[in-house]
Structures are given as structure tokens and as C-alpha cells.
Amino acid sequence: MRSILGTAGLLALFSLPPDVKTLAIVARQPGYASNAVTAAATLQSDWYDESTGLWGGMSLWWNSANVVTMLANIVKADRNYKSTTSAIVSTVFTTAKATNGGTWTNGFYDDEGWWALAWIDAYDVLGGSQYLQAAEDIFQDLIGGLNGNCGGQWWDRAHTAVNSINNELFTAVAASLGNRINGGPTDYRSYAVSQVEWLLSQNLRNSDGIFQDGLDIDTCSPEGSTWSYNQGVIIGALVELNKLTGNNSYLSTATSIANSALEHMVDANGILTDWADYPSSDDTAAQFKGVFVRNLAKLQTVANNNAYVDFLTKNANFIWEHNINPQGQLGADWQGPAKYISAPSHSSAMDCLVAAAMVS
């Protein structure tokens, strides 16, 4: 696999012999942003395939969208990384789309939502109307999934499920576009508000205040496990909605969800943990925690809660101290030791390093 590098420092790191490179990676710990940049070099060298524009191939299609978002967020923590992110993202924009048959859409609306958010995040730090236009185009396809049998949006084109994640992503994309586009034929605000009001009325939060996975399509009652990414996406959507509408109740709800997660989705040391039934070895599930922490950092930009800073920095410290192997790869369990290593596990843990850098 080939990598794209944008700084002399990363090039120098790659030029070291393997044993020296390993020592350099593990020893370099001056700050969260620097650690994230170091981890990005490993991500690119070990998992990025420039011929497909993806990290891990088509089986990790939506996960690669999350990598784009994470690389965009590095720029918010370290502006010197902008040229590197720009080079990678511009290649992904053309190559990944070609890999998927010339489109960002497929049979699953949640996959599409991740890519829409990725291009919005790329637009925020890099500019480029093509990125925002891609998100707009994807949203038009997302509209086609509305009117699920329980209300809201179907999870897939085959109409087999009504899940929380795709409805949260629809809300986040609509609100995000509403905050960035003035006028035009699509009323993003109306879509965002109607979708979130439906979502919040479905009793999807359990007794601990944690969002469940979705609705039973026969009874329309809440069902399924609780995942960290379901908490993260709705938090980010509510932050965007608060900005879009000026309705502070959205921010209050986001804070309530975040606080519930910090109480019930951590281990005894306060390290974020998905307790549900997917094993840590599942590559897809390894992405979930990163989604939560990136959106908690987003909430922190408006909430100014020291507890969120403490949580993010503690988790980032644990990752760098306990969940990194001699090759600089980051595992799925943030408590460590580093195992079940994959592009999603590594990039998800990177999300936490970036989030800590953004709030500290």
C-alpha cells in the first residue's frame, strides 16, 4: 500500500529503519496533536491503498468516510497538517468514488450519511465547493429513504430496518448543510428539525438515558444494543441544530446524552467502552468509540465543561500509554494492550487523540 505524505517530518520518519522508526513513534509523546500526526503516518503506511482511495478496502467503505472526517479534524488541531490532509482527501474524493462505481451512494443510507458528513468536514477545513456539492448530492438520495413504516428514514433501500444511526446521520447532515448553505431549493432546516423531533419522540433512550439501536419494524418499539456511536452522532447533530435554530433545548439534550454516556459507557477507570454484543475483534464496531469522542469534542466547543476535557484527555493518555504496539498501531480496546488491530481500530483511537488536542 502506498501513502501520501505532506511534511518533511513524516518523510523523515518513514526513511528510518523499521526498528528505529518504532522507537521514534513510541518515544515521541510531546502532545496530543503531535501524537495524532505520528499515528496518521502509521495509518497511511499500513492501511491506505491509493489505488482505491480507501483504508481497508470496500468491506470498510463507511469506515473510510470516518477516516476522512478524522483527517479533517487533525487540521483543526494542527494547521501545519493541512497540506497533508488536502493531498490525501483530494485523492480519496476521486478514487474512492470511482472504486464505488462512480457514486457515493449504495444500498445503505447510513453509509451515505457518513460520506456526506466527511465531505462537509473536508469543506470546513479545506474549502472547495466540490466537497460541499458532494454532500448536497448525497442528501438528495437520503431524502428518498424517508417515510419508514415507523416514520423516519429506512436504514436501507430494501426496507429491512429503521435504525437510530441512519436517522441520526440524516439529521446531522441536514443541520450541517443548513448551517453552511443559504437559500437554494432544499430546506435543510425543515428536514433537520422534523427529523430530530421524530427521533426524540420514539422513546429510543433507555432508562440510563442511552440511545438504543433502533425500532422493531413490526411493533415500532425501541430495541437493540446501545452503542457509543449512536450517542455521538446525535450529540453532533444537536450541536448543529442549536446553531441552526438558536433553540437551546437541543444543546440541553445533547448535554444530557453525553453525561449519560460518560456515566454508563465507561469502565472503572473512566475509559470509553462499548458493552454491547459485538466483540472487540469486529473491525466495523472498532470505529464506534471514535465517533463518540469526536462529537463530544464538538459539544465541548459550546458547552465548556471541564468534565469533557478531563474525559477526553484521560482516554487519549490511556490510548497512547497502554494501547499502542511497537509498530505504532492502535488497538480496538482503549484500555490496552493493543490488540484486534485494524484501520478502524487505529483511526478510531486517533479520533480520541485529535479530540483531546482540540479541547486542551
Secondary structure, DSSP 4 states (H G I P E B T S, - for coil): ------SHHHHHHHHS-HHHHHHHHHH--S-HHHHHHHHHHHHHHHHEETTTTEES-GGGHHHHHHHHHHHHHHHHH-GGGHHHHHHHHHHHHHHHHHHTTS-S--SBHHHHHHHHHHHHHHHHHH--HHHHHHHHHHHHHHHTTB--TTSSB-SBTT---EEHHHHHHHHHHHHHHHHH--SSS--HHHHHHHHHHHHHTS--B-TTS-BEEEE-TTT--EEEEE-HHHHHHHHHHHHHHHHHH--HHHHHHHHHHHHHHHHHSB-TTS-B---SSS-TT-TTGGGHHHHHHHHHHHHHHHH--HHHHHHHHHHHHHHHHHSB-TTS-B-S-TTSS--S--HHHHHHHHHHHHHHHHH-
